[in-house]
């Protein structure tokens, strides 16, 4: 059964106003194209969940899509803060946002609880921190076996998680390499999973290297082939991180009018990722292209019983 | 050779690391410090990044801890859950670097909010992995500019615990380790038997008055305050030629 569709259809069928939405990825393979489609479809009241909200969440917040952000580190990696996130948190511009805040480990543990159908997950985190006082989903619990203690977090179960990988077959069996982040558990914790990839491949390719598989078809609802769908973040082996874009965003986002103009130019006036890439231009893509460095093949063997 | 304050900070931080250490590397100056250490006195230094890469060997300084250059050629890449569960929580790392907007006299760090949590004056990025690093490594190091705003007597919000209420307070929480050194552009500060920060060495040309003025409480000085050793020509060469050729993080010599 093939699940392949367009980003437009995946977002309009998979995401509704008010949903808890997780756009996964730790710096790597961030689903910018999916986020831009959510902005174009004018989704509202989203609870944007993610360990490391970065530019795509800043853009969604600036466009008025969010009423809540659930997170553990909200910044522009290596550059500074997220201006639109800060405006919303400090001044309620363009909308008030509620914050549900964790540490990275707390967030990951909450996703693990969601992904493994547990009422909570224990962790040695939050110790000595003021955070538990401000989040009712974090609680101290005593060990049932000795006098030790840990913190527990309630499950995080997104309505929709968008994950990205380098390649998948048409049923949604996906290969991911490079930095893996929280892609797998964010997908397994969610009701609906939208998988977007750089390219479609055969099932045979997936089966040739099962250790590289991030998620299998049973847990995937929509498959979207979207080349360069992570720009300005990156896809290991396909294109590099557009660091200039991250640095420029600090400037653009500091001014509400410039953010509006940027959204008009790069999101609202652009039909899809293909058009975005055309607008970006060939030179930009060539500049981001890495030299090839293939992994040494492994011999999985062929065994007959 | 003349050197910048930032170069001195990087080299001073590098000297805190030993050949046996496993370190959770931060971006910017901590990344430079770890690489200086690895190329000088600590070739065996084991480096892990919060993005899960172990034994990264980037060809140029990464802008972010999730850069593709940290993945290419690494020894291993762990998913986030493994990094936090099996490495950090399981005390497999000796040293971690932390930053923040405020650091107080007990080495507690705030990277969450300035002002009230629910009505912040400045909303900062939050913990990320910082709280867990502060809980689980043996020694945390901070590299930061020295100012009164940055060194209040008490932080507005504890994101990452230092010696919460003193060394005893930290022990009562079940935490080992703690802050080891705060390396600023004026001095190297350490923590006494009560877990309170004091000035251990002053950088060349810095006075006690300057440090007092830029610290939010009446900070103590060691009985025998030393002068922070200057960078060697070799350390400066490694920074300028190999690690930060554009002076992105360190600036060049004054």
Interface residues (C-beta under 8 A of the other chain):
Chain A: X26 X27 X28 X51 X52 X71 X72 X73 X74 X75 X77 X78 X79 X81 X82 X85 X86 X89 X90 X101 X102 X103 X104 X105 X108 X109 X112 X123 X124 X125 X126 X127 X128 X129 X130 X131 X134 X148 X149 X178 X179 X180 X181 X182 X183 X184 X185 X234 X236 X240 X241 X243 X246 X290 X293
Chain B: X27 X28 X50 X51 X52 X53 X62 X63 X64 X65 X66 X67 X68 X70 X71 X72 X73 X77 X78 X79 X80 X81 X84 X85 X88 X89 X108 X112 X117 X118 X120 X121 X122 X123 X124 X125 X126 X127 X128 X129 X130 X131 X132 X134 X135 X136 X157 X158 X159 X160 X161 X164 X170 X173 X174 X175
